[in-house]
């Protein structure tokens, strides 16, 4: 082979490698975009779950701060009618 043939062959090989590299680069870019979108969706899910957890915690705190009045509480705090009206005791 003469120098011109070697030069043409080398140029073709380099062009093929460059083409393959461009294809790989485009593929990696597409993968990166896809992964970035997935990452954004996961971040949104995390934020939504954190918001939901905060709401649940707040609801639980609201429930625990309101103590229901039981029957025994009513009995302990109520007074008899005669204690309220001194005239009724006569």
Secondary structure, DSSP 8 states (H G I E B T S, - for coil): --HHHHHHHHHHHHHHHHHHHHHHHHHHHHHHHHHHHHHHHHHHHHHHHHHHHHHHHHHHHHHHHS----HHHHHHH---HHHH-GGGG-
